[in-house]
Structures are given as structure tokens and as C-alpha cells.
């Protein structure tokens, strides 16, 4: 139903991809590109709307985002100042929207719809304000946060570790949820990591 609060996602895709040597969002992934896979995966998992934060090479990505129903983009002009600026840009874009919870993910962290759905349901059915997936005890993504934390997320700073400071502040209200899916730890920062992830695709 329109207007009902739901889970909104902030997908960060503003970085320069310097270690990859090419724009990560446009890397081939499961028959499409990384950014298309992420958008479709999040929406298929039950996310109400995805806000993509663009920066570097934004003009190449805008048409892709525009072509996906349930997705929109916002531009972070300060993306070179760090990931915190992109996260805040995404948070500002949620202002006034019917958001119950927020999912945070980077474009270089491909996740299946099944895994996202499992985490989303877990978060929605729990009393925790933050849900962090873990695999083998290591924290991964996507991270889910209650919309109650949006005001805190709007004022994070790079110097104070950004989002980490918010998570630490609410450690007692955070569930670290162990999931049998090593891909929750994937970060495709380098060609080697990308090749490894491609090789382990189902």
C-alpha cells in the first residue's frame, strides 16, 4: 500500500573505483551490471525504494537508475571527501519519506535477493534497532537500521568513524545475525576480489 512505512535502501555508488581501475557499478555481474543486479535484488527482496547515491561518473549511471521502477538517485558533490558524505546525502534524501527502517549497502557488495529478504525479515521481526549480518563471526552487509536513527546518521562525521560511531552507541540494541552465506562479507574493491567472487558464483 502506498504511503505505508517500509524499508528503504541507500545504495552507495559514488566512489572513484580507483583500486578496481574501472567503474565498479558497471562491472558485469550475473547477466547484467553490478548496479542493475543490486537494484533488482534489493527490490525483489521486499525493499520499498532504493536511493542510489551517485558521485564519480554519475552521468553514466543516472539512466540505469532511472530505468528501474522503485529506484531514484541523488548526487553527492562532495564524494571525494569520503563515504560519510555519501551516506549523509542518502539520509537527507529520505527526509519526509515513509521509512520504517533503512538498509545500507555499497554497490560493490553484490547480494542475492534471498539473502537480503532473510535479513530484512529478521530485522523487521526483531526488537533490535540495528541488524548486522555475520558469517563466521565477521560482520558484513547489508546493515539494517531503524528509521529512529536517521537523525543521528544525518550528523555523522568522517573523523569520528562515521556510521561506526552510531553502531557502537547502540551496541546493546544491535543484533549480529549469523547467516550461512559467505557473500555477506564480499567487498569487490580490486580486480582480484571481483574475479574471486565471479568464480564462486552459483
C-alpha positions as CSV (number, residue, x, y, z in Angstrom):
1,X,0.0,0.0,0.0
2,X,1.4,3.4,-0.9
3,X,2.2,5.6,2.0
4,X,2.8,2.8,4.4
5,X,6.2,3.0,6.1
6,X,8.6,0.4,4.8
7,X,12.3,-0.5,4.4
8,X,14.2,1.9,2.2
9,X,17.7,1.2,0.9
10,X,20.6,3.6,0.5
11,X,22.9,2.1,-2.2
12,X,26.3,3.9,-2.2
13,X,27.8,4.2,-5.7
14,X,29.6,7.5,-5.6
15,X,33.3,6.3,-5.3
16,X,36.0,6.5,-7.9
17,X,36.7,2.7,-8.0
18,X,40.4,3.6,-8.1
19,X,41.6,0.2,-7.0
20,X,39.4,-1.6,-9.5
21,X,40.6,0.5,-12.4
22,X,37.1,0.8,-13.9
23,X,33.7,1.9,-12.7
24,X,32.6,-0.8,-10.3
25,X,28.9,-0.1,-10.8
26,X,29.2,-1.2,-14.5
27,X,31.1,-4.4,-13.9
28,X,29.4,-7.4,-15.5
29,X,27.5,-9.4,-12.9
30,X,25.1,-12.3,-13.4
31,X,23.9,-11.3,-16.8
32,X,23.7,-7.6,-16.2
33,X,25.8,-5.0,-14.4
34,X,26.6,-4.7,-10.7
35,X,24.3,-1.7,-10.2
36,X,21.4,-3.4,-12.0
37,X,21.9,-6.6,-10.1
38,X,21.9,-4.7,-6.8
39,X,18.7,-2.7,-7.6
40,X,16.8,-5.7,-8.8
41,X,18.0,-7.8,-5.9
42,X,17.0,-5.2,-3.2
43,X,13.6,-4.6,-4.7
44,X,12.9,-8.3,-5.2
45,X,13.8,-8.8,-1.6
46,X,11.0,-6.5,-0.4
47,X,12.7,-3.2,-0.1
48,X,10.2,-0.4,-0.8
49,X,12.5,2.0,-2.6
50,X,16.2,2.3,-3.3
51,X,18.0,5.6,-3.2
52,X,21.3,5.4,-5.1
53,X,24.0,7.9,-4.1
54,X,26.0,8.9,-7.2
55,X,29.2,10.9,-7.5
56,X,32.1,9.8,-9.8
57,X,30.9,9.3,-13.4
58,X,27.3,9.9,-12.3
59,X,26.1,10.7,-15.8
60,X,26.8,7.1,-16.9
61,X,24.7,5.7,-14.1
62,X,21.7,8.0,-13.9
63,X,19.9,6.4,-17.0
64,X,20.3,3.0,-15.4
65,X,18.8,4.0,-12.1
66,X,16.0,6.0,-13.9
67,X,15.1,2.9,-15.8
68,X,14.3,0.9,-12.7
69,X,10.9,1.3,-11.1
70,X,11.3,1.8,-7.3
71,X,14.8,3.4,-7.6
72,X,15.9,7.0,-7.7
73,X,19.3,8.7,-7.5
74,X,20.7,11.6,-5.6
75,X,24.1,13.3,-6.3
76,X,26.8,13.8,-3.7
77,X,29.0,16.6,-5.0
78,X,31.4,16.0,-2.0
79,X,32.1,12.3,-2.6
80,X,35.8,12.8,-2.7
81,X,35.7,13.7,1.0
82,X,34.8,10.2,2.0
83,X,32.0,7.7,2.3
84,X,30.4,9.5,5.2
85,X,29.4,12.3,2.9
86,X,27.6,9.9,0.6
87,X,25.8,8.2,3.5
88,X,24.6,11.6,4.7
89,X,23.5,12.5,1.2
90,X,21.4,9.3,1.1
91,X,20.0,10.0,4.6
92,X,18.9,13.6,3.6
93,X,17.1,12.1,0.6
94,X,14.9,10.0,2.9
95,X,13.7,13.1,4.7
96,X,9.9,13.2,4.7
97,X,9.6,9.7,3.1
98,X,7.5,6.8,4.7
99,X,10.6,5.0,6.1
100,X,10.4,2.4,8.9
101,X,13.9,1.1,8.5
102,X,17.0,1.7,6.4
103,X,19.1,-0.8,4.6
104,X,22.7,0.2,3.8
105,X,24.8,-1.3,1.1
106,X,27.6,-0.4,-1.3
107,X,27.3,-1.1,-5.0
108,X,30.4,-3.3,-4.8
109,X,28.8,-5.7,-2.3
110,X,26.6,-7.9,-4.5
111,X,23.9,-9.8,-2.5
112,X,21.2,-12.1,-3.7
113,X,17.6,-11.3,-3.1
114,X,17.2,-14.4,-1.0
115,X,19.9,-13.3,1.5
116,X,18.6,-9.7,1.6
117,X,15.0,-11.0,2.2
118,X,16.1,-13.2,5.0
119,X,17.9,-10.4,6.7
120,X,15.0,-7.9,6.1
121,X,12.5,-10.3,7.7
122,X,14.8,-11.0,10.6
123,X,15.2,-7.2,11.2
124,X,11.5,-6.5,10.9
125,X,10.5,-9.2,13.3
126,X,13.1,-8.4,16.0
127,X,13.1,-5.7,18.6
128,X,16.7,-4.6,17.7
129,X,17.3,-1.2,16.2
130,X,20.3,-2.4,14.2
131,X,20.8,-5.8,12.5
132,X,24.3,-6.7,11.1
133,X,24.7,-10.0,9.2
134,X,27.8,-12.0,10.2
135,X,29.4,-15.0,8.6
136,X,32.0,-17.0,10.7
137,X,31.6,-14.2,13.3
138,X,32.7,-11.4,11.0
139,X,30.4,-8.5,10.4
140,X,29.1,-8.0,6.8
141,X,26.5,-6.1,4.8
142,X,23.7,-5.1,4.3
143,X,23.2,-3.4,7.6
144,X,19.6,-2.6,8.7
145,X,18.9,0.3,11.0
146,X,15.6,1.6,12.4
147,X,14.5,4.9,11.0
148,X,14.7,6.3,14.5
149,X,18.4,6.5,14.0
150,X,18.2,8.7,10.9
151,X,18.7,12.0,12.9
152,X,22.0,10.5,14.3
153,X,23.0,9.3,10.8
154,X,22.4,12.8,9.4
155,X,25.2,14.2,11.6
156,X,27.9,11.6,11.3
157,X,31.5,12.7,10.6
158,X,34.4,11.0,8.9
159,X,36.7,11.9,11.8
160,X,34.6,10.1,14.3
161,X,34.4,6.9,12.2
162,X,31.0,7.8,10.6
163,X,28.4,5.1,10.8
164,X,30.6,3.0,13.1
165,X,30.1,5.6,15.9
166,X,26.3,5.2,15.6
167,X,26.5,1.4,15.7
168,X,28.8,1.5,18.7
169,X,26.5,3.8,20.5
170,X,23.7,1.3,20.1
171,X,25.7,-1.9,20.7
172,X,23.1,-3.1,23.3
173,X,20.3,-2.8,20.7
174,X,22.2,-4.4,17.9
175,X,21.8,-8.0,16.7
176,X,24.7,-9.6,15.0
177,X,22.9,-12.3,13.0
178,X,24.9,-15.2,11.8
179,X,24.0,-16.3,8.3
180,X,25.3,-19.2,6.3
181,X,26.2,-17.1,3.3
182,X,29.9,-16.1,2.8
183,X,28.8,-13.4,0.3
184,X,27.6,-11.1,3.1
185,X,31.4,-10.4,3.6
186,X,32.1,-9.7,-0.1
187,X,33.6,-6.3,-1.0
188,X,34.7,-6.1,-4.6
189,X,37.4,-3.4,-4.3
190,X,40.1,-5.0,-6.5
191,X,40.2,-7.0,-9.7
192,X,41.3,-10.0,-7.7
193,X,38.3,-9.8,-5.3
194,X,36.0,-9.4,-8.3
195,X,37.5,-12.4,-10.1
196,X,37.2,-14.5,-6.9
197,X,33.6,-13.5,-6.4
198,X,32.8,-14.4,-10.0
199,X,34.4,-17.7,-9.6
200,X,32.3,-18.6,-6.6
201,X,29.0,-17.6,-8.2
202,X,26.2,-20.2,-8.1
